[in-house]
Amino acid sequence: MEKKEATGAILEGINVYSILRDLARNLWAIALGAIAVGFIMNMIMHARVENSYTTKATFVVTSRTSGSYAYNNLTSASTIATSLSNVLNSNLLKTKVCEDLGVDSFNASMSANVITDTNLMMLSVTSDTPWNTYRITKSVMKNMELLTQHVSSDMMMEILQEPSIPTSSNSLSSIRRQTVKATVYGAIAFTALFVFLSYKKDTVKGEADLEEKLDAECLGELYSYTTGLSIPFVKKNKKNNKLLITEVTAGFEFVERFKKIAARIATEADKKEAKVILVTSVMEHEGKTTIASNVGLALARKSDRVLLVDGDMRRSTMTELFMEEGKKPERSIMDVIEGRCELDEAIVYDRKRKVHLLLNAKSVSNSTDLVSSEAMEKLVSQARESFDYVIIDTPPMSLMADAEVIADLSDLSVLAVKYDFVSARDINDAIDLMRSCRAHFAGCVLNGVRSLPGERRTVVGYGRYSKYGKYGRYGRYGKYGKYGKYGSYGSYGSYGSYGAYGAYGAYGVYGHYGQNDDEIDETEASEE
């Protein structure tokens, strides 16, 4: 029973979709590995196997006395082939061939065989080089009359097919077979290796996985639905689909999941008497903006005073989500912080969605300086007094210190965690950092959960808001080196180059998180 339970636990821990996706992503590595194994085997075989070359000549065997009588010819051919095989390997013939070729030793093997049910005999000669093989065969044929006289004076041998210089080694086919076999075994071995690495990969692949690996509570899961294969190098449709629960295209389950997540966050906020809620993530493309926006919209259905703040001043993704394409707000959070207007002048009420918005009009390079200012502290304090809930979207924690600074101004913090994306160790480091701040850490929202058809019912995807999550622009902000290197989630030590993202350039074994928009699956229902 214990063995069965252990086996069942292992099978339950296998996420088939994740393994298949990792295999698809690493097909190039499997192919290269298999080719390398085949190449090495080919080299070994060539080094160990001695090359030999064979050529053949065909003769017609007839009897001088019986003429064309078929039975006698067949019998004669069988008799002469048996006798000739012994003569071919005799010292007499070898000495004669060596004299003809002017060599000291005979380095070839010969055989004579009758083709079944015919009076045709085939002479085969094998030697170490193509030219030697051909010369030896011609010498043997030259002395064929002498040989036939030793075997039988009644037999005649007429040449039907002349020998040719062999072009390929006898061992070549064997080497090819071994090479193909080694390549196949190599592909199997590398496939097994990547399956094992995928299984052992320390990422979060479900709610149970999250609660087991992370020191945090799961506030909810958000699913994605795959409508087809993502084909590399094919330009994808970039029609912007706004992933908001207020859109008419939003599915029932999509809306209900956000309602439940918002309800859990509201319950936690009520316990802590919290109003200012920060939403962030460890890396880009984890869906923090979508989560922050929809949680705010869900809370706005129960409260008239909800403010959504675009606190990501490096990349104004929330602004792109709520504003029409090509439009920008007249007043922004930057105007408030820099003293060009008051808070209430910059806040816009979205009547359609029934939520208040404090958006951003442009990206800036000194965002950490701005959020660390007294003006930002004053802004958050005023918002706390004027609204029931203030939801702030911040940049990813691995890219800059903004999230940590704003967490010290907030009351509650939530971490967006993307399915099978960031290592659990790195997420736990981020959680520890959030817990060291003023804001109470509420838990994580697991985003973009994927499964095979029939494995689990998933939410219908809405495409992807293609402009979201393009954090590649942060690479040019390297001059702000004083804000701490977030590769290890430190404080504000030395911020390093955002282009390299510190130690987080490659998360875990399969860390490919710097991919561009075209490389991200369009059907992720919860991208930035």
N, C-alpha and C positions, 0 to 999 in steps of 0.2 A: 504493500500500500504506500509506503514511504517513497519507493522508487517511482511509482505511478504519479504521486503528487508532485515529486520533484520534476519529472518529465513534463507534466501538465503546466507547472509554473514556468518552465523554460519556453514551452510553446506559446504560452500567453504573452511572454515578454518579446516575442518575435513580431515585429511590425513589417508585414510583407510589402506594403506600399513603399515604405522607407527604403527597404533593401533593394527593391526593383528600381527605384529612382536613383539610388546611389550607383547601382550597376550601369544604368543608362548613362549617367554622368561620367562614368569612368570606363566606358567601352574603349576609348582610345588607349588608356593605360593597359587594359587587358590585351588588346590587340598588339600593342608594342611589346608587352611582356612575352606573349606567345611567339611573336616573330623572333625575339631575342633568343628564346630557348631553342627554337628551330635552327637559328643561325649557329649557335654554339654547338649543337649536335652535328650539324653539317661539317663544321670545322674539325670536330673530333673524329668523325667517320673518315674524312679525307686524310687525316693524319695517321689513322690506324690501319685503314684498308689499303692493301697494295693494288695498284691498278693493273688490270690485265685486259687484253684485247683479243677477240676471236674473229676469224674469218672462215668462210666455208666455200667449198667447191662441190659441185654435183656431177656424178658420172652415170652413164648408162652401161650396165653390165650385160653382155650377151655372150653366147657360146659360139665358137667358130664352126662347130660341127652341126649343131641343131638349128642354126639359122635363127628365124624369128619365132620359133615355137615358144609360146608364152610360159608354159609350166617349167620347161627346162631353164629358161632365162631367170625365172623367179628363184628356182632352186639354186642356180649358179650364183646369183647375186647374194643369196644368204650365205652360201658356202664361202665365197670369196671375201665377204665382209668380215666373217668370223676369223678367217685366216689372216686377212690383211691387218686386222686390229693388233694382232701379235707382232706382225712384221714392222708396223709403224713405230713401235717402241723398241725395236731391236737395235743393237749397237751398230749393225751394218748400215742401216739407213741413217742413223744419227751421224756416223762417221762420214758418210757420203755427203750429207747436207752441210756439215761443217767445212768439208773440202770445197764445196761449191761456193759457200758464202765467205770463206776465208776467216773463219773464227775458230777459237780454241775449244769452246764448250757449246753444248746444245742446251739452250734455255727455253724450251717450249714443250707443250704436251699435245698429242694428236690422238684422234679417234676416228673410226669409220663405222657408220651405221646405215642399215638399209631402211629406206622409207617403206612403211608397212604396205603390203599387197602390191608392191611394184618391184621392178628390177633396177630401181634407182638407188645409188649409194651416195651418201654424203660424207665428205671428208672435212673434219673440223680441226683447226690448228689454233692454239692459244699461246700467246707470248706476252712479254712485258711492254712492248711498244707496238703501235700500229704498223710501222715500217718493217720491223723484224718479223711480225706475224705474216705479213704479205710475202716477204722474201722467202721465208721458210716454206710457206705453202707452194709457191712457185717452184722451189727446188724439189719438193716432194713430187709434184706433178711431172717435173722434168724426168725424174727417175721412176715414173709410174710403170713404164714398160718392163724395167728390170724387176720391179716388185711383183707384177702380175706373173712373170715367168717363174718366180720363186713359189708363187701360190699355185698356179695352174697354167699350163701352156695352152689349154683349150679356151681360156677366158679372154675376152676383149673388153677394154674400158675406154669409152669415148666421153670426152668432156662435154657436158651439157650446159654447165654454168661456170664461168670463170670466177675466181676469187676476186675480192675487192679490198682496198685498204680500209680497215675498220675505222669508224669515226667516233665511236663512243666506247667508254670503258664498260666492262662487264659489271663492275661494282657500282656503276652510276645509278642503276635502278634501285639497288639495295639502299644506297645512300639516300635517294629520294624518298623511299618508303620510310626509312628511319627518321628523316627530317620532318616529313608530314606527321608521323606519329608523335614525335617530340613536340611539334607545334600544337597539336590537338591537346596533348597532356598539359602543356604549358598554359593553354587557354583555360582548361578546367581548373588547374591549380590557382591561377590568378583570379578566376571567378570566385572560387572558394575563399580565397584570401579576402577579397573585397566584401563578400557576404559576411565573413567573420568580423571584419573591421566595422561594417555597417551595424551589425548586431551589438558589438561592443562599444560603438560610438556613444559618448556620454552627452547626448542631447535629449531634449524633452520631446516625447512622441505621444503624449496623451495626458489626460488629467491624473490618472493613477501614477504615471511616470513623473509628473510634475511634483505631486505631493510626496513621492518617494525620494526623489533626487534633490529637490529644492527645500530650503528652510523657509517655506512660505505656503500660504493657503491659495488654492485655485479659486478665483472669483467667477470663472466661467470659461467655456470653450466656444470658439467660433470656427465654423467649418468652411471649406472651400469645395467647389464642384468643378471637376475637369470636364470640359466639353470636347476635347480632342487632344491630339499630340502636338507638342511644341516642336516645330521643325527649325533647326538652326539655319541661319543665313536667309531665312524667308522673312520679308518685311511684314510686320504684324499691324493689324488695325489698331490705331491709337485713338479711337473715338473715346472721349472722356465720359465715363459713366460715374456719376457721383455716388459714392457708397454711403448714402445716408438713409436712415430709417424713415425719413419723411418723404422720400421719393416714391412715386407710384410704382416703380419697378421693384421695390423692395419686397422680398418674399416674407411670408408670415413667420416662418421659423427664424429668419434673420432678425426680424424686428423683436420677436419674443425673447430671443437670447440676449439681445442688448437690454431689454426691459429687466430681465432677471439680473444681469450684471449690474445695472444701474441701481436696482433695488438693494442688492447686497452692499454696494458701495455706500448708498444712502444710510443703510442700517449701521454700518461701521462708522460713518460720519456722525450720526446721531449719538452713538455711544461716546465718541470722543469730542462731541460738540464742535465738530470740524466743518468749516465752510469752504476753505480754499483747498482744492484737490489737484495735485500734480500728476500728470500722466507722462511717462517716459519709457525708454527701452534701452537695452544694452547696445544694440547695433541698429543701423539703418535697415529699412525694408521690413520692419517687424510689425507695422500696422498701428503704431501709437497714435497718429493723427486721426485715423478712422475711429479708433476706440474712444479717444478723448471727445471727438465731435459727437458721436452717437450716444455716448453716456450722457453728455450734456443735453442732447435733444430728448432723450428718454426722461431725464430729470425735469426738463422743462414742461413735460406733459402733466406733471403733478404740482409744479411750482412756477409762478409767473416770473420769478426773479432768478434766472440762471444766466451767468455770463461765461462765454467761451473766450479764452484769451489765447491768441497766437504768440506764445512765448518763444517760438523758434525763429529768432531774428536772423539766423544765417540762411534759413530756407523756409520761406513763408508758405508752407504747405496747406495750412488751414485756410489761409486767405484764398488760395487757388481753389479750394474745395467749396467755399461758400460764395465767392464772387463769380460773376459771369466771366467767360474767357476774354482776356484783354483788358478787363476793368480792375481798378484799384480803389481802395477806400480814400475818401477825401482827407480824413484824419486817421492817424494810426497810433499804435502804442509808442512808436518812436517820438512822435510829437509830444506825447504826454511826458515821457521820461526826460526829453530835452527841453521841456518847459514852454513849448510853443502853443499849447492849449491845455485845458483842464480835462480831467478824466471823462466827465459826462459829455463833453463835446466830441470826444473820439469814439464813444460807444454808439453802435448802430443797432437798432432793434429790427430783427428780421421778422416781419409780420407773418410771412408764409410759414416759417418754421417755429415761430413764437419763442425766439431765443435772442438774448443780447450778445453782441459780438464786439470784441476789441481786437482788430486785425492789424496786420503789418503791411506797409506799402512797398518796402524795399528790403533787400538783404544788406547786412552790414558786417564788417569784419571785426568790430570790437564789441560783440554782443556780451561777452563775459564782463567787460567793464560796465556796460549799461545795466545788466541785471544785478550787479554788485553795488550799484549806486543807491543813495538815499532816496532818490526819486522813485526808483522801482519799489523800494520798501514802502514808501508812502502810497504808491499806486495800489499795491496789494492790500494795504490796511483800509484804504477807502473802499475798495471793491468788497472786502469782507464785511464792512458795515452796511453797504448798500444792497447786497444780493444774498439770497439764500444759499446758492452754490456758485463757486467760481472755479471753473475747470481750466487748467493751464497746460497747454501742450509745449513740451520742451525738446531741445535737440537730444539725440542719443547720448548716453553717458560715456561711451568710449571715444567720442569725438571732441568733447570740450566740457568745461566745468559748469556750464549754465544750469544743468539739471540739479547739481549739488547745491548751487547757490540759491536757486528758487525753492528747493526743498527746505531750506532753513527759513524761508518766508511763508511756507505753506503749512496746512494742518494735517493733510493726509496725502499719501503717495501711492500710486499704482504703477506696476511694471508690466508692459506688454512683452510677451514672450512668444516668439514665432516657433511653430512646430518644426522640430528637427533642424534647427538653424544654428544656435549658439550653444556652446558646451555648458553643461550644468555647473561646472566649477566657476566659470566666468559669470554666470547669472547669480550664483551664490555670493560672489565677490561684490557684485552690484547691489544685491539685497543688503549685505552687511553695511555697505556704504550708505544706502538709503536709511537704514536703521540708526546710523550714527548722526543723522540730521534731525532737525526739529520736528519735521512732519512724521506722523505715525504711519508706518508702512502697513497698508491694508492687505496686499497680496498681489497675485499675478493674474493676468488674463491670457489664456493660451489661444493663440491666433493662427489661422491658416491650417487647421488640422485637415489632413488628407487621408483617404482610404480607398481601397479598391472597390469597384462596383459590387454591390451586394454585401460588402463587409459591414458597412454602416450607412445609414441614411444621412446624406449631407445636405448642406444648405446650397441652394442654387446660387452660383456666382454671378456677379454683376460686371464682369470684366475687371479692368484695373484703371484707376485714375492715373494715367501714364506719367504725369509730371511729378507725382509724389515720390518722395524718398530719394531724389537725386542728390545725394550728399557729396558727390564727387567735387563740387565747387569748394568744399571746405579746404581742399588742397592748397588754395592760394592764401590761406590765413595763417601760414606758418610763422609770421612775425610775432604773433602773440605767444611767445614762448614762455611767459611767466606764469601760465595758469595750470601748471602741473601736468605731468605725462599720464594720461588716462589709460595707458596700456596696462597699468597695474592698479587703476582706480585710486590713485593717490589724491592728495588735496591739490593745492595750487602751486606745486613746485616748479616744474619746467614743462610747459605744455607740448613741446616737441612739434613735429610736423604733422598737420592734420591729414596731409596727403597719404602718409604711411599708416595713419591711425594707430601709432604706437605698436604694442605687441598684439593688437587685435587685427592685424592685416589678414590673418588666416586663422579662423576659429576652428579648432579641432582638426581631425584628419581630413574632413571634406570641406574646409573653410574656403568658400569662393564667394565672399560677401561683397566684393567690390565690383560686381558685374553691373553692366549698364542696363538701361531700361529695356532694350531689345532682347536681353538675355533672360529677363525675368518672365515667368509664366504669366500670360495675360489673364488667365482665369483665376488668379489668386483673388479671392473675394475680399481681401482685407489688407491690401498693400497700403503704403503711406498715402 
